[in-house]
Amino acid sequence: MTVSNLTSPAFRLEAITRPNILLLEPYRCARDFSVSDYKTGVLLDANENAYGPSVYTSDVASSKDPSRLIETDLIAGLHRYPDPHQEDVKQLLCDLRNAPNKGKSNIIPLTPDNLYVGVGSDECIDTVIRCFAAPGRDKMLTCPPTYGMYSVSAQVNDVEVVTVNLDLETKGFPLRVDKVMEALSNDSSIHLVYLCSPGNPTASLVDPESVKKILTHPTWNGIVVVDEAYIDFSPAGSSIAPLVTEYDNLIVMQTLSKAFGMAGIRLGASFASSPVTRILNNVKAPYNISSLTSTLALKALSPSGLSNMHKNIDAIVSQRARLLEELPKIPGIGNFIGGDASNFLLVQILDKPRGVPSSPTALRLYETLAVTKGVVIRYRGKEPGCVGGLRITVGTEEENTILLEKIKETLLEIYSS
Ligand SMILES: Cc1ncc(COP(=O)(O)O)c(C=O)c1O
């Protein structure tokens, strides 16, 4: 396997891949690529139902109503297994992430060979562990406070988690890159580092220079995963996905669940070098992405889908600015302890107006809002560095008006009780 110039000299993919995965002969499904695979004609090779989908109705097929076109699109062909490789979806994802670097001759563009797509990025998170950290033997490193699924997936895979907290004393929770480097120098059984940029719940971007420092660690052999689930709420050009063509030990995960507003279709993507991607694709279930998902993903990634996405991002960014301005005017609201690079904010709740951050008060506010006021946000007071912390997703203008009103009203009730 060839290694790109910038990758750490210590990186040896074979040495960190689970031995059973290295030996794996991937399942070849009926709709796989190969000269001997056929996608049209009398298809009697995959034990599908040639009589068609049971939800098919002739009125949908013959309808001239344009609002039913999408229904027709979704139902047609449902009796056939989906494309196992999802080349069209992958190409559009590459086009999206190549766009900022178009015309730059020094940057190798992403191609579908750099992509593995999964059932949400949650599946991608798990697949990476299943490939590169052996149960009961290897470890992975996370930087709390961070997304909870990294440690859940690690536990499911019987992979120990080593933690190096983000800098809990500094606003925005920057990465303590030297501490991470040190942990990696001291423990060669750590095969994976999971970073979240922008972080959940921190809403701060990880400095790309810090990521590059880890990627070029002089002695550590492992892979850095950067989860960019919220990247499109950050300033344009913040994604480091294009770097996977330069660093063979980098995986960048993204999802259609957030900025695209398509959480229901479950589509996540992992960008990586082609040798890493090949391993991820060998392990996946043959038809993990349904035809319903890919049909809708193609629409979301089309020019009109992207234009809708950008309109929604603009609205969210402007509502985020409104919450940043309006929330601090409410007595009992403390500091924003995270950044503002995502579609949520992390704010501290005080024990009394002009008091100190208090997790019991934050918990009481969270519970009262959810149980009696119909407003559901997330309590984060138990996370490292998040005393009194609530994570608030930016809603629509109307939702945010209700949120601001209800928080003000409930804090008054709490303080006067
Ligand atoms: C940081 C982060 N990564 C991944 C996910 C999961 O995304 P998906 O819906 O693509 O599984 C979430 C969901 O909240 C998240 O916050």
The ligand as an ORCA input file, in Angstrom:
! r2SCAN-3c Opt
* xyz 0 1
  C     -20.991     14.776     16.581
  C     -22.002     13.858     16.014
  N     -21.599     12.895     15.183
  C     -22.467     12.041     14.640
  C     -23.816     12.117     14.938
  C     -24.733     11.096     14.354
  O     -25.144     11.505     13.104
  P     -25.984     10.568     12.153
  O     -27.387     11.053     12.232
  O     -25.371     10.782     10.819
  O     -25.828      9.157     12.637
  C     -24.291     13.107     15.798
  C     -25.713     13.193     16.118
  O     -26.196     13.963     16.895
  C     -23.350     13.994     16.356
  O     -23.718     14.957     17.208
*
